[in-house]
């Protein structure tokens, strides 16, 4: 982190701790130079960075002031109670929403994928080109499951930097995170078993449960702190739960990140009841702030957590390279992979391994986090400008999803069709549950560059919200 980024992070933390409150005038550039012992240019860069992120505003001839950060948004609430599903059938509706996002003429606020323009990486492209030129025929055998050895070592080293011991032999490279998650679930369950999921849940978990003919128990999930552990403890007393699938960081769709004390308690509950945790951590690198959150895997002393992640959301969306730190389940997952897709793409595995070995990945991630935070704030400004005042918005500390709610009589499915007819996609709340309790909510993707086209998209969503509320 550069000096100006460090100073900006320090001032931002002061604002979050209410040392400086909205409307307060910050110390002048000259005063900050004296206090910090940094150059005027460094301090100016820090203030400009904070301004671009929406933390402060500049007033001509007056100085810099703490901005009012969308304080009018109502608080999103957690879901209510449990929802039991003996059968899960949701794939058709999800397929229809995702298909709409493929159309280049559609503004893809409903997409689950980040803006592709964020990942223009000449070094990565060069690594792939070099791999293609020098790819040896025997590599097609060497890189069969568990996958490219160099890449598995690189991933194990990144775990080690967080203080987590994962052997390269425990890592299985997969064709994206969805494959690692599905294989993990299949490795620890049989058809008819009960699986705990979040409510609302990532639709991929619902699709996997449907495909594997499992039964789901959806537990209410707080938009800030994650799954309700009190409810989880009650459930495990009465049901023979085989697995728990949840997102630890920047949860899709709510955006929340579990605090460490919740992660520790969760691991204790699951170990005591011999339940396998499948940790979906595809957004773990997209946190805000200076310190990466610790995966739940980092609190696991029994080696029973299957930690799944990928490079698709933070480096190379089109490469479809993910992994699972599978521990004692590694051999089983390799067997499942050999009977299914055989392996992840071998050239892309090698290209990512070469890229990581060159250095620069963390520099890319810092830039990516900054851009996502700036774009999220810009979308929040547009929501404040174009949507009705009673909209509730969960503002996460990372990722690129915003969860919006109106009162329960609001129908987000109707909003979805209204917007789609006018060239805008959203992700209605019905995508994230087998019940109807989130039909009044929807998710927006805030990762896209802001311009007149995306501004128009928010105007259309606002128009649809007002029409539906006035009926």
VEXDREN-2710 file (C-alpha; in Angstrom, 1 decimal):
% VEXDREN-2710
k/r/px/py/pz
1/UNK/0.0/0.0/0.0
2/UNK/1.4/3.4/-1.0
3/UNK/1.8/6.2/1.5
4/UNK/-1.1/8.2/0.2
5/UNK/-3.3/5.1/0.4
6/UNK/-2.2/4.5/3.9
7/UNK/-3.1/8.1/4.9
8/UNK/-6.5/7.8/3.1
9/UNK/-7.2/4.5/5.0
10/UNK/-6.3/6.2/8.3
11/UNK/-8.7/9.2/7.7
12/UNK/-11.4/6.8/6.5
13/UNK/-11.1/4.8/9.7
14/UNK/-11.4/8.1/11.7
15/UNK/-14.6/8.9/9.8
16/UNK/-16.0/5.4/10.4
17/UNK/-15.2/5.8/14.2
18/UNK/-17.0/9.1/14.2
19/UNK/-13.9/11.1/15.0
20/UNK/-14.9/13.2/12.0
21/UNK/-18.7/13.3/11.3
22/UNK/-20.7/14.3/8.2
23/UNK/-20.3/18.0/7.7
24/UNK/-17.1/18.4/9.7
25/UNK/-14.3/20.3/8.1
26/UNK/-11.1/18.2/7.8
27/UNK/-7.7/19.6/8.7
28/UNK/-6.2/21.6/5.8
29/UNK/-3.7/20.2/3.5
30/UNK/-1.0/22.2/5.1
31/UNK/-1.9/21.1/8.6
32/UNK/-2.1/17.4/7.5
33/UNK/1.4/17.8/5.9
34/UNK/2.8/19.0/9.2
35/UNK/1.0/16.3/11.2
36/UNK/1.8/13.4/8.9
37/UNK/5.2/14.5/7.8
38/UNK/4.3/13.6/4.2
39/UNK/4.7/15.7/1.1
40/UNK/2.0/18.1/0.0
41/UNK/1.5/16.0/-3.2
42/UNK/1.0/12.8/-1.1
43/UNK/-1.6/14.4/1.2
44/UNK/-3.4/15.9/-1.9
45/UNK/-3.5/12.4/-3.5
46/UNK/-5.0/11.0/-0.3
47/UNK/-7.7/13.7/-0.2
48/UNK/-8.5/13.2/-3.8
49/UNK/-8.7/9.4/-3.3
50/UNK/-11.2/9.9/-0.4
51/UNK/-13.2/12.3/-2.5
52/UNK/-13.4/9.8/-5.4
53/UNK/-14.6/7.2/-3.0
54/UNK/-17.3/9.5/-1.7
55/UNK/-15.9/9.9/1.8
56/UNK/-15.2/13.6/1.6
57/UNK/-16.2/16.6/-0.6
58/UNK/-14.2/19.6/-1.6
59/UNK/-15.7/23.1/-1.3
60/UNK/-14.0/25.9/-3.3
61/UNK/-12.1/28.4/-1.1
62/UNK/-13.1/26.4/2.0
63/UNK/-11.4/23.0/2.2
64/UNK/-12.4/19.4/2.5
65/UNK/-15.5/18.2/4.4
66/UNK/-16.8/14.8/5.5
67/UNK/-19.5/13.8/3.1
68/UNK/-23.0/12.7/4.0
69/UNK/-23.0/9.0/3.0
70/UNK/-26.5/8.0/2.1
71/UNK/-27.7/8.0/5.7
72/UNK/-31.3/8.1/4.6
73/UNK/-31.4/4.5/3.5
74/UNK/-33.5/2.2/5.8
75/UNK/-32.0/-0.8/7.3
76/UNK/-32.5/-4.1/5.6
77/UNK/-33.7/-6.8/8.0
78/UNK/-33.0/-10.5/8.3
79/UNK/-35.3/-13.1/6.8
80/UNK/-37.9/-14.6/9.1
81/UNK/-37.8/-18.1/10.5
82/UNK/-36.9/-21.4/8.8
83/UNK/-37.9/-22.7/5.4
84/UNK/-37.9/-26.4/4.8
85/UNK/-37.7/-27.8/1.3
86/UNK/-38.2/-31.5/0.7
87/UNK/-37.7/-30.8/-3.0
88/UNK/-35.9/-27.9/-4.6
89/UNK/-37.0/-26.7/-8.1
90/UNK/-35.6/-23.4/-9.2
91/UNK/-33.3/-23.8/-12.1
92/UNK/-35.7/-22.6/-14.8
93/UNK/-36.3/-19.2/-13.3
94/UNK/-32.6/-18.7/-12.6
95/UNK/-31.7/-19.8/-16.2
96/UNK/-34.1/-17.2/-17.6
97/UNK/-32.6/-14.3/-15.6
98/UNK/-29.0/-15.3/-16.4
99/UNK/-29.8/-15.7/-20.2
100/UNK/-31.1/-12.1/-20.3
101/UNK/-27.7/-10.8/-18.9
102/UNK/-25.9/-12.3/-22.0
103/UNK/-27.6/-9.8/-24.4
104/UNK/-25.0/-7.0/-25.0
105/UNK/-27.9/-4.6/-25.5
106/UNK/-29.1/-5.2/-21.9
107/UNK/-27.7/-3.2/-19.0
108/UNK/-26.6/-6.2/-16.8
109/UNK/-27.4/-5.0/-13.3
110/UNK/-28.8/-8.5/-12.7
111/UNK/-25.6/-10.2/-13.6
112/UNK/-23.5/-12.2/-11.0
113/UNK/-20.3/-11.5/-12.9
114/UNK/-18.1/-8.4/-12.4
115/UNK/-17.5/-5.9/-15.2
116/UNK/-15.1/-7.7/-17.6
117/UNK/-13.3/-4.4/-18.3
118/UNK/-11.9/-4.6/-14.8
119/UNK/-9.7/-7.6/-15.8
120/UNK/-7.7/-6.3/-18.7
121/UNK/-4.4/-7.9/-17.6
122/UNK/-1.6/-7.7/-20.2
123/UNK/0.7/-9.9/-18.0
124/UNK/-2.0/-12.6/-17.7
125/UNK/-2.6/-12.5/-21.5
126/UNK/1.1/-12.8/-22.1
127/UNK/1.3/-15.7/-19.7
128/UNK/-1.5/-17.5/-21.5
129/UNK/0.1/-16.8/-24.9
130/UNK/3.4/-18.2/-23.7
131/UNK/1.7/-21.3/-22.3
132/UNK/0.0/-21.9/-25.6
133/UNK/3.3/-21.7/-27.5
134/UNK/5.2/-24.0/-25.1
135/UNK/2.5/-26.3/-23.9
136/UNK/4.0/-29.8/-23.8
137/UNK/2.0/-32.8/-24.9
138/UNK/2.7/-34.6/-21.6
139/UNK/1.1/-31.7/-19.7
140/UNK/-2.4/-33.2/-20.5
141/UNK/-1.5/-36.1/-18.3
142/UNK/0.6/-34.3/-15.6
143/UNK/-2.1/-31.8/-14.9
144/UNK/-4.9/-34.3/-14.4
145/UNK/-6.6/-34.1/-10.9
146/UNK/-5.6/-32.7/-8.5
147/UNK/-4.3/-30.2/-11.1
148/UNK/-1.3/-28.2/-11.9
149/UNK/1.3/-28.6/-9.2
150/UNK/2.8/-25.1/-9.5
151/UNK/-0.7/-23.5/-9.2
152/UNK/-1.5/-25.6/-6.1
153/UNK/1.7/-24.5/-4.5
154/UNK/0.9/-20.9/-5.3
155/UNK/-2.5/-21.2/-3.7
156/UNK/-1.0/-23.0/-0.6
157/UNK/1.4/-20.1/-0.2
158/UNK/-1.4/-17.6/-0.2
159/UNK/-3.1/-19.6/2.5
160/UNK/0.2/-19.6/4.5
161/UNK/0.3/-15.8/4.3
162/UNK/-2.9/-15.7/6.2
163/UNK/-1.6/-18.2/8.8
164/UNK/-3.5/-21.1/7.4
165/UNK/-1.7/-24.4/6.8
166/UNK/-3.0/-26.1/3.6
167/UNK/-0.9/-28.7/1.9
168/UNK/-0.8/-28.5/-1.9
169/UNK/-1.8/-32.1/-1.9
170/UNK/-5.1/-31.1/-0.2
171/UNK/-6.0/-28.7/-3.0
172/UNK/-8.0/-29.8/-6.1
173/UNK/-8.1/-27.4/-9.1
174/UNK/-11.6/-27.2/-10.7
175/UNK/-13.3/-25.6/-13.6
176/UNK/-14.5/-22.6/-11.5
177/UNK/-15.8/-22.4/-8.0
178/UNK/-19.2/-23.8/-8.9
179/UNK/-17.6/-27.1/-9.8
180/UNK/-15.6/-27.2/-6.5
181/UNK/-18.7/-26.4/-4.5
182/UNK/-20.9/-29.0/-6.3
183/UNK/-18.2/-31.7/-6.0
184/UNK/-17.7/-30.9/-2.3
185/UNK/-21.5/-31.2/-1.7
186/UNK/-21.6/-34.5/-3.6
187/UNK/-18.6/-35.9/-1.7
188/UNK/-20.3/-35.6/1.7
189/UNK/-24.0/-36.3/1.0
190/UNK/-26.3/-38.9/-0.5
191/UNK/-29.7/-38.2/-2.2
192/UNK/-32.3/-37.4/0.4
193/UNK/-29.9/-35.9/3.0
194/UNK/-30.6/-32.5/4.7
195/UNK/-28.3/-29.6/3.9
196/UNK/-28.3/-26.2/5.7
197/UNK/-28.2/-23.1/3.5
198/UNK/-28.6/-19.4/4.1
199/UNK/-31.8/-17.4/3.5
200/UNK/-31.6/-15.8/1.1
201/UNK/-29.0/-18.1/-0.5
202/UNK/-26.8/-18.0/-3.5
203/UNK/-28.8/-19.6/-6.3
204/UNK/-26.0/-21.9/-7.2
205/UNK/-26.5/-23.8/-3.9
206/UNK/-30.2/-24.2/-4.7
207/UNK/-29.3/-25.5/-8.2
208/UNK/-26.8/-28.0/-6.8
209/UNK/-29.2/-29.2/-4.1
210/UNK/-31.9/-29.7/-6.8
211/UNK/-29.5/-31.6/-9.1
212/UNK/-28.3/-33.9/-6.3
213/UNK/-31.8/-34.5/-5.0
214/UNK/-31.1/-33.2/-1.5
215/UNK/-33.3/-31.5/1.0
216/UNK/-32.7/-27.9/2.1
217/UNK/-33.2/-26.1/5.4
218/UNK/-32.8/-22.4/4.8
219/UNK/-31.9/-20.5/8.0
220/UNK/-32.5/-16.7/8.3
221/UNK/-29.4/-14.7/7.5
222/UNK/-28.5/-11.3/8.8
223/UNK/-27.4/-8.8/6.0
224/UNK/-24.4/-7.8/8.1
225/UNK/-23.3/-10.7/10.3
226/UNK/-24.5/-13.7/8.3
227/UNK/-26.4/-16.9/9.2
228/UNK/-28.3/-17.0/12.5
229/UNK/-26.3/-19.3/14.8
230/UNK/-29.0/-19.6/17.4
231/UNK/-31.4/-21.0/14.7
232/UNK/-28.6/-23.3/13.5
233/UNK/-28.2/-24.8/16.9
234/UNK/-31.9/-25.5/17.2
235/UNK/-31.9/-27.1/13.7
236/UNK/-29.0/-29.5/14.4
237/UNK/-30.7/-30.8/17.5
238/UNK/-33.7/-32.0/15.5
239/UNK/-32.4/-32.9/12.1
240/UNK/-29.6/-35.2/10.8
241/UNK/-27.7/-32.5/8.9
242/UNK/-24.9/-33.7/6.6
243/UNK/-23.6/-30.4/5.3
244/UNK/-23.8/-26.7/5.7
245/UNK/-23.1/-24.5/2.6
246/UNK/-22.6/-20.8/3.2
247/UNK/-20.7/-17.7/2.1
248/UNK/-18.3/-16.3/4.6
249/UNK/-17.5/-13.0/2.9
250/UNK/-19.5/-10.5/0.8
251/UNK/-22.4/-12.9/0.8
252/UNK/-24.4/-13.2/-2.4
253/UNK/-27.0/-11.7/-2.5
254/UNK/-27.0/-9.7/0.8
255/UNK/-23.3/-8.7/0.9
256/UNK/-22.6/-9.3/4.5
257/UNK/-19.4/-10.7/6.0
258/UNK/-19.3/-12.9/9.1
259/UNK/-17.4/-11.5/12.0
260/UNK/-14.6/-13.7/13.5
261/UNK/-16.5/-14.5/16.7
262/UNK/-19.4/-15.9/14.6
263/UNK/-17.0/-17.9/12.5
264/UNK/-15.4/-19.5/15.7
265/UNK/-18.9/-20.3/17.1
266/UNK/-20.0/-21.8/13.8
267/UNK/-17.0/-24.1/13.6
268/UNK/-17.7/-25.3/17.1
269/UNK/-21.4/-26.0/16.4
270/UNK/-20.5/-28.0/13.2
271/UNK/-17.6/-30.0/14.7
272/UNK/-19.7/-31.0/17.8
273/UNK/-22.5/-32.3/15.5
274/UNK/-20.1/-33.8/12.8
275/UNK/-21.5/-31.6/10.1
276/UNK/-19.2/-30.7/7.1
277/UNK/-18.9/-27.0/6.2
278/UNK/-18.7/-26.1/2.6
279/UNK/-17.3/-22.6/2.6
280/UNK/-18.1/-20.6/-0.5
281/UNK/-15.4/-17.9/-0.5
282/UNK/-15.3/-16.6/-4.1
283/UNK/-15.5/-13.0/-2.9
284/UNK/-12.9/-13.2/-0.2
285/UNK/-10.4/-11.1/-2.0
286/UNK/-12.9/-8.2/-2.6
287/UNK/-13.0/-6.9/1.0
288/UNK/-12.7/-3.2/1.8
289/UNK/-10.1/-2.0/4.3
290/UNK/-6.5/-2.8/4.9
291/UNK/-6.8/-6.4/6.3
292/UNK/-8.1/-9.5/4.6
293/UNK/-10.8/-11.3/6.6
294/UNK/-9.9/-14.7/7.9
295/UNK/-11.7/-17.5/6.1
296/UNK/-13.7/-19.9/8.4
297/UNK/-11.1/-22.5/7.3
298/UNK/-8.6/-20.5/9.4
299/UNK/-10.5/-21.4/12.6
300/UNK/-10.9/-25.1/11.7
301/UNK/-8.7/-27.3/13.8
302/UNK/-10.3/-30.6/12.7
303/UNK/-9.5/-30.2/8.9
304/UNK/-13.3/-30.6/8.2
305/UNK/-14.0/-27.4/6.3
306/UNK/-14.0/-27.5/2.6
307/UNK/-12.8/-24.1/1.4
308/UNK/-13.9/-23.3/-2.1
309/UNK/-12.7/-20.2/-4.1
310/UNK/-11.7/-19.2/-7.6
311/UNK/-9.9/-16.6/-9.8
312/UNK/-13.1/-15.9/-11.7
313/UNK/-14.3/-12.9/-9.6
314/UNK/-10.9/-11.3/-9.0
315/UNK/-8.5/-12.1/-11.9
316/UNK/-9.7/-14.0/-14.9
317/UNK/-13.5/-14.5/-15.3
318/UNK/-13.3/-16.3/-18.6
319/UNK/-10.6/-18.8/-17.5
320/UNK/-12.9/-20.7/-15.2
321/UNK/-10.3/-21.9/-12.7
322/UNK/-11.2/-22.5/-9.1
323/UNK/-10.2/-24.8/-6.3
324/UNK/-11.2/-26.5/-3.1
325/UNK/-9.0/-27.0/-0.1
326/UNK/-10.5/-30.4/0.5
327/UNK/-8.4/-32.0/3.3
328/UNK/-9.5/-35.6/3.9
329/UNK/-12.1/-35.3/1.0
330/UNK/-9.5/-34.5/-1.6
331/UNK/-9.3/-38.0/-3.1
332/UNK/-13.1/-38.3/-3.3
333/UNK/-13.4/-35.0/-5.1
334/UNK/-10.7/-36.0/-7.6
335/UNK/-12.6/-39.2/-8.3
336/UNK/-15.8/-37.2/-8.9
337/UNK/-13.9/-34.8/-11.2
338/UNK/-12.4/-37.6/-13.2
339/UNK/-15.9/-39.1/-13.8
340/UNK/-17.3/-35.7/-14.8
341/UNK/-15.2/-32.9/-16.4
342/UNK/-11.9/-34.8/-16.1
343/UNK/-10.0/-31.6/-15.2
344/UNK/-10.0/-27.8/-15.4
345/UNK/-8.4/-26.3/-18.6
346/UNK/-4.7/-27.2/-18.5
347/UNK/-3.3/-24.1/-20.4
348/UNK/-5.3/-21.7/-18.2
349/UNK/-4.1/-23.5/-15.0
350/UNK/-0.5/-23.0/-16.2
351/UNK/-1.0/-19.4/-17.3
352/UNK/-2.4/-18.4/-13.9
353/UNK/0.4/-20.3/-12.1
354/UNK/3.0/-18.4/-14.2
355/UNK/1.2/-15.1/-13.6
356/UNK/1.2/-15.6/-9.8
357/UNK/4.8/-16.5/-9.8
358/UNK/5.7/-13.2/-11.6
359/UNK/4.3/-11.0/-8.8
360/UNK/1.9/-8.2/-9.2
361/UNK/-1.3/-10.0/-8.2
362/UNK/-1.8/-8.1/-5.0
363/UNK/-1.2/-4.8/-6.8
364/UNK/-4.0/-5.8/-9.1
365/UNK/-6.3/-6.7/-6.2
366/UNK/-5.7/-3.4/-4.5
367/UNK/-6.7/-1.5/-7.6
368/UNK/-9.7/-3.8/-8.2
369/UNK/-11.0/-3.2/-4.6
370/UNK/-10.6/0.5/-5.0
371/UNK/-12.5/0.6/-8.3
372/UNK/-15.3/-1.6/-6.9
373/UNK/-15.7/0.6/-3.9
374/UNK/-15.9/3.7/-6.0
375/UNK/-18.4/2.2/-8.4
376/UNK/-20.5/1.0/-5.5
377/UNK/-20.7/4.5/-4.0
378/UNK/-21.6/5.9/-7.5
379/UNK/-24.5/3.4/-7.7
380/UNK/-25.7/4.4/-4.2
381/UNK/-25.8/8.0/-5.3
382/UNK/-27.9/7.0/-8.3
383/UNK/-30.2/4.9/-6.0
384/UNK/-30.6/8.0/-3.8
385/UNK/-31.4/10.2/-6.8
386/UNK/-33.7/7.9/-8.8
387/UNK/-35.5/5.4/-6.4
388/UNK/-38.3/6.2/-3.9
389/UNK/-37.2/7.4/-0.5
390/UNK/-38.5/4.4/1.3
391/UNK/-36.1/1.9/-0.4
392/UNK/-33.9/-0.1/2.0
393/UNK/-30.4/-0.8/1.0
394/UNK/-27.7/-3.0/2.5
395/UNK/-24.3/-1.3/2.1
396/UNK/-21.7/-4.1/2.3
397/UNK/-18.0/-3.7/3.2
398/UNK/-16.8/-5.3/0.0
399/UNK/-17.8/-7.1/-3.1
400/UNK/-20.1/-5.6/-5.8
401/UNK/-23.7/-6.5/-4.8
402/UNK/-26.4/-4.2/-3.4
403/UNK/-29.5/-5.7/-1.9
404/UNK/-32.6/-3.5/-2.0
405/UNK/-36.0/-4.0/-0.4
406/UNK/-39.4/-2.3/-0.3
407/UNK/-42.4/-3.2/1.9
408/UNK/-43.6/-6.8/1.5
409/UNK/-46.5/-5.9/-0.9
410/UNK/-43.9/-4.8/-3.5
411/UNK/-43.4/-7.3/-6.4
412/UNK/-39.8/-7.4/-7.6
413/UNK/-40.7/-10.0/-10.3
414/UNK/-42.9/-7.4/-11.9
415/UNK/-40.1/-4.9/-11.6
416/UNK/-37.8/-7.4/-13.3
417/UNK/-40.1/-7.7/-16.3
418/UNK/-40.8/-4.0/-16.5
419/UNK/-37.0/-3.2/-16.5
420/UNK/-36.1/-6.0/-18.9
421/UNK/-38.7/-4.8/-21.5
422/UNK/-36.8/-1.5/-21.4
423/UNK/-33.3/-3.0/-21.7
424/UNK/-32.2/-3.4/-18.0
425/UNK/-31.8/-6.6/-16.0
426/UNK/-32.0/-7.0/-12.2
427/UNK/-31.9/-10.1/-10.1
428/UNK/-35.3/-10.5/-8.3
429/UNK/-35.3/-11.9/-4.8
430/UNK/-37.2/-15.0/-5.9
431/UNK/-33.9/-16.2/-7.4
432/UNK/-32.4/-16.7/-3.9
433/UNK/-35.1/-18.8/-2.2
434/UNK/-37.6/-21.6/-2.8
435/UNK/-40.2/-19.6/-0.8
436/UNK/-41.8/-16.3/-1.7
437/UNK/-40.5/-14.3/1.3
438/UNK/-38.0/-12.2/-0.8
439/UNK/-40.4/-11.3/-3.6
440/UNK/-40.2/-7.7/-2.4
441/UNK/-36.4/-7.5/-2.8
442/UNK/-33.9/-7.5/-5.6
443/UNK/-30.1/-7.5/-6.1
444/UNK/-28.1/-5.0/-8.2
445/UNK/-24.5/-5.5/-9.6
446/UNK/-22.6/-2.3/-8.9
447/UNK/-19.3/-3.2/-10.6
448/UNK/-20.0/-1.5/-14.0
449/UNK/-18.4/1.7/-15.0
450/UNK/-20.7/4.6/-14.5
451/UNK/-21.8/6.5/-17.6
452/UNK/-24.9/7.9/-19.3
453/UNK/-26.1/4.3/-20.2
454/UNK/-25.9/3.0/-16.6
455/UNK/-27.4/6.2/-15.3
456/UNK/-30.4/5.7/-17.7
457/UNK/-30.7/2.1/-16.4
458/UNK/-31.1/3.4/-12.8
459/UNK/-33.7/5.9/-14.0
460/UNK/-35.7/3.0/-15.6
461/UNK/-35.5/1.0/-12.3
462/UNK/-36.7/4.0/-10.4
463/UNK/-39.6/4.6/-12.8
464/UNK/-40.6/0.9/-12.4
465/UNK/-40.4/1.1/-8.6
466/UNK/-42.6/4.2/-8.4
467/UNK/-45.2/2.6/-10.8
468/UNK/-45.4/-0.6/-8.8
469/UNK/-45.7/1.3/-5.5
470/UNK/-48.5/3.4/-6.7
471/UNK/-50.7/0.5/-7.8
END
